[in-house]
């Protein structure tokens, strides 16, 4: 609060009351604490809204890919890479964050890590598009349900992280669920496992690359864009592509893949800046739940007794994992995820 400037009246020895400067009343510690608490609560509420929006978008993104399911998955992937980079470039320019992307490419260890994560995220995207086009969204949801447990396993194997007893139980129970489904159907749920492990290894590599999610994805799509654009140009030259051939509506759908990719990521980044890691970890179950509901209710994929038992084991494992995480959560002074 700025102070008022007052002039002096009368003799220097006896200034008039009107000339005496008025001291501002400092904010009491209680009022300051209340204001800080209110601001923190508002930030958390906004973070939850952003997080729910991000994971709902990821959970129901299968609706978008179902709308372009008649297009070859590799072509859909190429469009997603090219249009995502275009939109990410616009956002980075608006935010003035090209410097961070440039620094990431100048660091050899970071660039190597992002190069590996680039291959993994491209593979993950392609498998998911394939799952939707092939009517196997239920298997995709299984993969993303077990992903947190895969992360625990990868942390144990590659980072030397110790597994607590409840974590061991959760991983073992998820293994039982996948094994039961394998025995009942005579084959592993390869697509679900491919999604879980590709995204798990992706997270592992991104853990050693000190760049935020948005900048990292910009670098990744930049590395993929020449191949993707070259592939689309070849399709166009040979007449086997769909862009600019079928309809303007089809072209708009394919171009919208950039929005489908970038908007949830922007919401996630906003949530991660405001929420604890444990809260973000809890919200992540929204995405596979959305995929599960779409698969069973909207797409009519079969869900029988074997699925109930298998998913029941996995859901129980996640409940154990989440309970353990909540019980182990530090006090309110824990730093926030960024």
BELPEHU-V727057 format. One record per residue. N is the residue number from 0. PHI is phi in whole degrees, 0 to 359 (NA if undefined). D_LAST is the distance of its C-alpha to the last C-alpha in Angstrom with 1 decimal. Layout:
N|PHI|D_LAST / N|PHI|D_LAST
This chain:
0|NA|32.0 / 1|280|34.6 / 2|268|38.0 / 3|281|41.3 / 4|265|43.7 / 5|243|47.1 / 6|276|50.5 / 7|259|53.1 / 8|236|56.4 / 9|80|59.7 / 10|285|60.5 / 11|300|57.9 / 12|286|59.2 / 13|222|58.7 / 14|294|55.9 / 15|289|56.1 / 16|302|53.6 / 17|293|52.4 / 18|271|51.5 / 19|285|49.3 / 20|300|45.6 / 21|265|43.7 / 22|285|40.7 / 23|284|37.6 / 24|275|36.6 / 25|293|33.2 / 26|290|30.7 / 27|290|31.2 / 28|304|28.5 / 29|296|28.8 / 30|294|28.4 / 31|296|25.3 / 32|296|23.7 / 33|295|24.7 / 34|294|23.2 / 35|295|19.9 / 36|295|20.0 / 37|295|21.0 / 38|295|18.2 / 39|295|15.6 / 40|297|17.5 / 41|295|17.6 / 42|295|13.9 / 43|295|13.5 / 44|300|16.5 / 45|296|15.2 / 46|298|12.0 / 47|297|14.5 / 48|297|16.7 / 49|297|14.2 / 50|295|13.2 / 51|298|17.0 / 52|298|17.9 / 53|297|15.7 / 54|286|17.1 / 55|295|20.6 / 56|298|20.7 / 57|292|19.9 / 58|289|22.4 / 59|251|25.1 / 60|294|24.7 / 61|299|27.7 / 62|299|29.8 / 63|294|29.1 / 64|290|29.9 / 65|293|32.9 / 66|291|34.1 / 67|246|34.2 / 68|294|35.3 / 69|283|38.6 / 70|271|37.0 / 71|304|36.7 / 72|308|33.2 / 73|294|32.9 / 74|290|33.8 / 75|299|31.2 / 76|300|28.5 / 77|298|29.8 / 78|296|29.6 / 79|299|26.0 / 80|294|25.0 / 81|294|27.1 / 82|289|26.3 / 83|295|22.6 / 84|299|22.7 / 85|300|24.9 / 86|287|22.5 / 87|298|19.4 / 88|296|21.5 / 89|298|22.5 / 90|294|19.0 / 91|298|17.9 / 92|294|21.2 / 93|296|20.8 / 94|270|17.5 / 95|63|18.9 / 96|247|16.3 / 97|294|18.9 / 98|300|18.6 / 99|295|15.3 / 100|294|17.0 / 101|294|20.1 / 102|296|18.7 / 103|297|17.2 / 104|283|20.8 / 105|272|22.4 / 106|266|20.9 / 107|300|23.1 / 108|299|20.9 / 109|293|17.9 / 110|295|20.5 / 111|296|22.1 / 112|296|19.1 / 113|290|18.3 / 114|297|22.1 / 115|294|22.1 / 116|293|19.1 / 117|298|21.1 / 118|297|24.1 / 119|291|22.3 / 120|289|20.6 / 121|295|24.0 / 122|296|25.8 / 123|298|23.6 / 124|300|24.1 / 125|296|27.8 / 126|296|28.3 / 127|295|26.8 / 128|301|29.0 / 129|296|31.9 / 130|300|31.3 / 131|293|31.5 / 132|296|34.5 / 133|267|36.2 / 134|69|35.8 / 135|232|33.6 / 136|292|30.6 / 137|299|31.2 / 138|292|30.7 / 139|296|27.4 / 140|296|26.2 / 141|301|27.3 / 142|299|25.3 / 143|281|22.0 / 144|294|23.0 / 145|275|23.5 / 146|304|20.4 / 147|300|18.4 / 148|285|21.6 / 149|297|21.8 / 150|299|18.4 / 151|299|19.9 / 152|296|22.9 / 153|294|21.3 / 154|297|19.3 / 155|292|22.8 / 156|284|24.6 / 157|257|22.5 / 158|248|20.3 / 159|69|22.8 / 160|285|20.9 / 161|281|23.5 / 162|267|24.2 / 163|283|25.0 / 164|301|28.1 / 165|293|26.6 / 166|294|24.3 / 167|300|27.5 / 168|298|29.3 / 169|296|26.7 / 170|297|26.7 / 171|296|30.5 / 172|292|30.9 / 173|296|28.9 / 174|299|31.1 / 175|298|34.2 / 176|298|33.1 / 177|293|32.8 / 178|296|36.0 / 179|297|37.9 / 180|296|37.0 / 181|297|38.1 / 182|295|41.4 / 183|292|42.1 / 184|255|41.6 / 185|80|42.7 / 186|202|39.6 / 187|291|36.0 / 188|285|33.5 / 189|302|32.6 / 190|294|30.6 / 191|297|28.3 / 192|293|27.9 / 193|298|27.3 / 194|295|24.4 / 195|296|22.9 / 196|282|23.4 / 197|295|22.5 / 198|287|19.1 / 199|295|18.7 / 200|293|19.7 / 201|300|17.5 / 202|297|14.4 / 203|296|16.1 / 204|292|16.6 / 205|292|13.2 / 206|294|12.0 / 207|264|14.3 / 208|254|13.5 / 209|285|10.9 / 210|228|10.3 / 211|287|8.0 / 212|300|9.6 / 213|291|11.9 / 214|296|13.1 / 215|299|13.7 / 216|293|15.7 / 217|297|17.6 / 218|296|18.7 / 219|298|19.6 / 220|292|21.6 / 221|295|23.2 / 222|291|24.4 / 223|274|25.8 / 224|303|27.3 / 225|302|30.5 / 226|293|31.5 / 227|296|30.6 / 228|293|32.5 / 229|299|35.4 / 230|296|35.7 / 231|294|35.9 / 232|294|38.4 / 233|295|40.5 / 234|298|40.5 / 235|296|41.6 / 236|293|44.3 / 237|274|45.7 / 238|80|45.6 / 239|261|43.7 / 240|276|40.5 / 241|255|40.0 / 242|290|38.2 / 243|77|40.8 / 244|241|43.4 / 245|283|43.0 / 246|194|42.1 / 247|293|39.9 / 248|299|38.2 / 249|296|37.3 / 250|298|36.0 / 251|296|33.8 / 252|298|32.4 / 253|293|31.5 / 254|293|30.0 / 255|292|27.9 / 256|299|26.0 / 257|294|23.8 / 258|295|22.9 / 259|301|22.6 / 260|275|19.9 / 261|279|18.0 / 262|298|18.0 / 263|299|16.3 / 264|293|13.5 / 265|297|13.1 / 266|296|13.2 / 267|297|10.6 / 268|299|8.1 / 269|294|9.3 / 270|291|9.1 / 271|297|5.6 / 272|288|5.0 / 273|251|8.0 / 274|243|8.5 / 275|289|8.7 / 276|300|8.5 / 277|295|12.2 / 278|292|12.5 / 279|299|10.8 / 280|296|13.1 / 281|289|16.0 / 282|293|15.6 / 283|296|15.8 / 284|287|19.5 / 285|297|20.3 / 286|296|20.4 / 287|294|23.0 / 288|294|24.9 / 289|298|25.3 / 290|297|26.5 / 291|299|28.8 / 292|296|30.3 / 293|298|30.9 / 294|299|32.6 / 295|278|34.9 / 296|269|35.7 / 297|277|35.4 / 298|264|36.2 / 299|66|38.6 / 300|288|37.5 / 301|296|39.5 / 302|219|38.0 / 303|257|40.7 / 304|299|41.2 / 305|298|39.6 / 306|294|36.4 / 307|302|36.4 / 308|292|36.8 / 309|296|34.2 / 310|294|31.5 / 311|299|32.6 / 312|297|31.9 / 313|291|28.4 / 314|296|27.6 / 315|295|29.0 / 316|299|26.9 / 317|292|23.7 / 318|297|24.9 / 319|296|25.5 / 320|299|22.1 / 321|293|20.4 / 322|300|22.8 / 323|299|22.1 / 324|295|18.3 / 325|292|19.1 / 326|292|21.8 / 327|269|19.7 / 328|295|16.8 / 329|294|16.8 / 330|291|17.8 / 331|298|16.1 / 332|282|15.0 / 333|302|12.4 / 334|294|9.1 / 335|271|6.4 / 336|288|3.8 / 337|215|0.0
